[in-house]
Structure formats: C-alpha cells, structure tokens
Amino acid sequence: MLNVGQKFPTFSAKACVGSNDKSLTTVSNEKSTGRWTVYFFYPKDFTFICPTELVEFNRRLADFNDRDCDVVGGSTDNEYSHLAWCKSHDDLKGLKYPLIGAQRLAFDLGIVDPVENVCLRSTFLVDPNGVIQWAASYPLSVGRSVDEVLRVLDAVQSDELCPCNWKKGEATIKVA
C-alpha cells in the first residue's frame, strides 16, 4: 500500500456524480487544483456498511470544503454500477462528490484485498502537491470514522506537533 510521503498516482477514471443520466463523467488528478483531496475507497456497491460511509462523507462535505479539501470516493465497481446504486438507494440519490471506477487505481495504490479482490476500506489524504499525507485501511467489515478523517486533516494542515486525540482549537506541542 502506498503511504505517507509518496506521490499519489496520476489517474483518469470514469465516475458518477449524482443519480441522474447526466451523472456520468471523468475524474482526473492530472492537473493540480491547489486543493487537498480525500480519496476514500470501499469494497463494493450494493452492500451494507458502504452506504453509511458515503452518506456521512456527503453530509460533511461543507466541513471538507471549509478546509479547501475535495472528496472522491471509489471502488472497483464501474461508473454504471455506481449510477445504478445511487438511483436505487434513497440515501445515495443526493451524493455531491464523485464515485470513481478505481479498477486500475486500486491496484496502483496497493489496496486490493487478496481474497475478495475488492478495495480495502482505505483512505488517503493528499496535499495540493499530490503527496500522500495520511493513509489508513480498515478490514472489510469495519466502517471508518469521517470525524477522524477531518481530525487528521486539521492536524496535518496545522503544520504543528499534535498530541494524541488532538482536535482543532486545542493546544499543540511547542518545542523550545
């Protein structure tokens, strides 16, 4: 799995943003936007834990935007599967960030479960220069914490030494 300090791979992928027939698009990181990006990957569409994460990222989009951070979700399913899922699942009809078909990217990142052959539940925080600043993976059976993603984003963006359980607004460690 790629990790902190490594460049996030350059990619272009088919994607779905929303739940109508105009939702299909292409997402690429070939040109810098000058913003941070959280890429989160989930095992597969039409499952049980995954929509809880997708909905929570969508609910917290303003929090990410306030931190100059875009959100991109994805799995090894293709854009048509993403679209069908968003159309059929009431909680996913209002997604406002792209779900990419990460068939190639998942392998480039090293996040494919060797038994199930699907994405691990992985998250990458990438700075505006395309460098991974945080990476985490969870078992297929455990949903991630969007609060923790935001906490780490705040800590990394603070450019300070942040102690255990630190939250934005709390004191950081000062070295004399």
C-alpha positions in Angstrom: 0.0 0.0 0.0 1.3 3.5 -0.8 1.9 5.5 2.3 2.8 8.9 3.7 5.4 10.9 1.7 4.7 9.1 -1.6 3.1 10.6 -4.6 -0.5 9.7 -5.2 -0.7 8.0 -8.6 -1.8 10.1 -11.6 -5.1 8.8 -12.8 -8.1 9.4 -15.0 -11.2 7.3 -14.2 -14.8 7.1 -15.2 -17.1 8.3 -12.5 -20.6 9.0 -11.3 -21.7 12.2 -9.5 -25.3 12.1 -8.6 -28.2 9.8 -9.6 -29.4 11.0 -13.0 -28.5 10.2 -16.6 -26.2 13.2 -16.7 -24.2 12.0 -13.7 -21.5 10.1 -15.7 -18.2 12.0 -16.1 -14.5 11.5 -15.9 -12.3 12.4 -12.9 -8.6 13.1 -13.2 -5.9 14.4 -10.9 -3.6 15.2 -13.9 -3.8 19.0 -13.2 -3.4 20.4 -9.7 -6.4 22.2 -8.3 -4.4 23.7 -5.5 -6.7 21.9 -3.0 -6.3 19.0 -0.7 -8.2 15.8 -1.6 -9.5 12.9 0.5 -9.8 9.7 -1.6 -11.7 7.0 0.2 -12.3 3.5 -1.2 -14.9 1.0 -0.2 -15.3 -2.7 -1.1 -18.3 -2.7 -3.4 -21.7 -1.2 -4.4 -25.0 -2.6 -3.1 -23.6 -3.6 0.3 -24.5 -2.6 3.8 -21.6 -0.7 5.5 -20.5 1.2 2.5 -23.6 3.5 2.1 -23.2 4.6 5.7 -19.8 6.0 4.9 -20.9 7.5 1.6 -23.8 9.3 3.2 -21.6 10.6 6.1 -18.9 12.0 3.7 -21.7 13.7 1.8 -23.2 15.1 5.0 -19.8 16.5 5.9 -18.9 18.0 2.5 -19.1 21.5 3.8 -16.6 20.7 6.5 -14.2 19.4 3.9 -14.8 22.4 1.7 -14.1 24.7 4.6 -10.7 23.1 4.7 -10.0 23.5 1.0 -10.4 19.8 0.5 -12.3 17.8 -2.1 -13.8 14.4 -1.6 -13.6 11.5 -4.0 -15.0 8.0 -3.3 -14.5 4.9 -5.3 -14.4 1.1 -5.6 -13.5 -1.4 -8.2 -17.1 -1.3 -9.4 -17.6 0.8 -12.6 -19.4 4.0 -13.1 -22.6 2.3 -14.3 -22.8 0.2 -11.1 -22.2 3.4 -9.1 -25.0 5.1 -11.0 -27.4 2.2 -10.6 -26.7 2.1 -6.9 -27.2 5.8 -6.4 -30.5 5.6 -8.4 -31.8 2.7 -6.4 -30.7 3.7 -2.8 -32.7 6.6 -1.4 -29.8 7.7 0.9 -27.4 7.9 -2.1 -29.5 9.9 -4.5 -28.1 13.2 -3.3 -24.4 12.4 -3.4 -22.4 15.5 -4.5 -19.0 14.1 -4.9 -17.7 11.7 -7.5 -17.6 7.9 -7.1 -14.8 6.7 -9.4 -14.4 3.3 -11.0 -11.0 2.5 -9.4 -10.2 -0.8 -11.1 -6.7 0.2 -12.1 -6.1 2.8 -9.3 -6.8 0.4 -6.5 -4.0 -1.9 -7.8 -1.7 1.1 -8.2 -2.4 2.1 -4.6 -2.0 -1.5 -3.3 -5.4 -1.6 -1.6 -7.0 -4.7 -3.2 -8.0 -7.4 -0.8 -6.2 -10.6 -1.9 -9.1 -12.9 -1.1 -12.2 -10.9 -2.1 -10.4 -9.0 -4.9 -12.2 -5.7 -3.9 -10.9 -2.5 -2.5 -10.0 -2.4 1.2 -11.8 0.2 3.1 -8.9 2.7 2.6 -8.5 6.5 3.0 -5.8 8.7 1.6 -5.3 12.4 2.4 -3.4 14.1 -0.4 -1.9 17.6 -0.3 -2.2 20.1 -3.1 1.2 18.9 -4.4 -0.1 15.3 -4.9 1.8 13.9 -1.9 0.1 11.5 0.5 0.0 13.0 4.0 -2.1 10.2 5.6 -3.2 6.7 4.7 -5.3 4.2 6.5 -7.0 0.9 5.8 -9.7 -0.9 7.7 -11.0 -4.5 7.4 -13.9 -5.0 5.0 -16.2 -5.4 8.0 -15.4 -2.1 9.8 -16.6 1.3 8.7 -14.3 4.3 9.0 -14.8 7.5 11.0 -15.3 10.6 9.0 -14.7 12.6 12.2 -11.2 11.0 12.3 -10.5 11.9 8.7 -11.4 15.6 9.5 -9.3 15.5 12.7 -6.3 14.3 10.8 -6.8 16.8 8.0 -6.9 19.6 10.6 -3.8 18.3 12.3 -1.8 17.9 9.0 -2.9 21.4 7.8 -1.9 22.9 11.2 1.7 22.1 10.4 2.2 21.7 14.2 3.0 18.8 16.5 -0.4 17.5 17.5 -0.6 15.2 20.5 -2.8 12.1 20.9 -6.5 12.8 20.5 -5.8 16.4 19.5 -8.7 18.4 18.0 -8.7 21.7 16.1 -8.5 24.6 18.5 -6.6 22.7 21.2 -3.0 23.4 22.1 -0.3 21.8 20.1 3.1 20.8 21.4 5.7 23.5 21.3 9.4 22.6 21.2 11.8 25.1 22.5 
